[in-house]
Amino acid sequence: MRIEDVPECAPRPGEVKLKVHYCGICGTDLHEYLEGPMFIAKEPHPLTGYGAPVIIGHEFAGEIIALGGGRHRLVGGRPGGAGGVSHLP
């Protein structure tokens, strides 16, 4: 695990971009830091294609500031949070 600056990316179709107002750390993330990698795939996952390195986290809440393409039930400026998030640098 490391801390680094990464460029912001635009949301892809079906995704939203949040301006984070509050953030915490999940117990699973702590285990990943202390004992990992446990849940982050070292090789790309066969279905999602995600693999290390990834930016993990889901303990945050903020405001929707951008919408990716496609249809959304959400609108900009509304509160938002996340259930499970991955970001590929």
C-alpha positions as CSV (number, residue, x, y, z in Angstrom):
1,M,0.0,0.0,0.0
2,R,1.2,3.5,-0.8
3,I,0.0,7.0,-0.9
4,E,0.4,8.9,-4.2
5,D,-1.2,11.5,-6.3
6,V,-3.1,10.2,-9.4
7,P,-4.7,12.2,-12.2
8,E,-8.5,12.6,-12.0
9,C,-10.5,10.7,-14.6
10,A,-13.8,11.4,-16.2
11,P,-16.7,9.0,-15.3
12,R,-17.3,6.2,-17.8
13,P,-20.8,5.3,-19.0
14,G,-23.0,4.3,-16.0
15,E,-20.6,5.9,-13.5
16,V,-20.6,9.1,-11.5
17,K,-17.9,11.4,-10.1
18,L,-18.2,12.5,-6.5
19,K,-16.6,15.4,-4.6
20,V,-15.8,13.6,-1.4
21,H,-16.9,15.4,1.8
22,Y,-16.3,12.6,4.4
23,C,-14.1,9.6,4.3
24,G,-13.2,6.7,6.6
25,I,-11.3,3.4,6.4
26,C,-12.9,0.0,6.2
27,G,-11.8,-2.9,8.3
28,T,-11.2,-4.9,5.2
29,D,-8.9,-2.2,3.8
30,L,-7.0,-2.4,7.1
31,H,-6.5,-6.2,6.7
32,E,-5.4,-5.6,3.1
33,Y,-2.8,-3.1,4.4
34,L,-1.6,-5.3,7.2
35,E,-1.8,-8.8,5.7
36,G,-2.4,-8.3,2.0
37,P,-2.8,-8.6,-0.7
38,M,-5.8,-10.7,0.1
39,F,-8.7,-9.4,-2.0
40,I,-6.9,-7.3,-4.7
41,A,-6.3,-9.6,-7.6
42,K,-2.6,-9.8,-8.5
43,E,-3.6,-10.8,-12.1
44,P,-6.5,-9.2,-14.0
45,H,-9.8,-10.7,-13.0
46,P,-11.3,-12.7,-15.8
47,L,-14.7,-10.9,-15.7
48,T,-13.9,-7.4,-14.7
49,G,-10.3,-7.1,-16.0
50,Y,-9.4,-5.3,-12.7
51,G,-6.1,-6.2,-11.1
52,A,-3.3,-4.4,-9.1
53,P,-2.7,-1.6,-8.9
54,V,-6.1,-0.3,-7.8
55,I,-7.3,2.4,-5.5
56,I,-9.6,0.8,-3.1
57,G,-12.2,2.2,-0.7
58,H,-15.9,2.5,-0.2
59,E,-16.2,4.4,3.1
60,F,-17.0,7.9,1.8
61,A,-19.8,10.2,1.0
62,G,-20.0,13.4,-1.1
63,E,-21.8,15.3,-3.8
64,I,-22.3,14.1,-7.4
65,I,-20.4,16.5,-9.6
66,A,-20.3,14.7,-13.0
67,L,-22.2,11.9,-14.8
68,G,-20.8,9.4,-17.3
69,G,-22.6,8.7,-20.5
70,G,-25.8,6.6,-20.6
71,R,-29.0,6.8,-18.6
72,H,-28.9,7.8,-15.0
73,R,-31.5,8.1,-12.2
74,L,-29.1,10.4,-10.4
75,V,-28.5,14.1,-11.0
76,G,-25.6,16.4,-10.3
77,G,-25.5,18.2,-7.0
78,R,-27.2,15.3,-5.1
79,P,-25.6,13.5,-2.2
80,G,-23.9,10.3,-3.1
81,G,-21.9,7.4,-1.6
82,A,-20.6,4.1,-2.6
83,G,-21.1,0.4,-1.9
84,G,-18.0,-0.9,-3.6
85,V,-15.6,1.1,-5.7
86,S,-12.5,0.4,-7.7
87,H,-10.4,3.0,-9.5
88,L,-7.9,2.0,-12.1
89,P,-5.1,4.6,-12.4
